[in-house]
Amino acid sequence: MAKLRLLGEYREDRAALLVHLATLYAQASVELGDPASTVGLFDRFVSWARVRG
């Protein structure tokens, strides 16, 4: 649900969505601290929003 909402909000500016998601990813990585804890976070935070095709 949240992913669909974000895609709708950033419909006209996918680059801005990716910047927003990358910022959230960076914050989460810092908060988790342990590099092992961040495995898979990029996919969860950022890669799903990339344009496919």
Buried (B, 14 or more C-beta within 10 A) or exposed (E): EEEEEBEEEBEEEEEEBBEBBBEEBEEBBEEEEEEEEBEEBBEEBBEEBEEEE
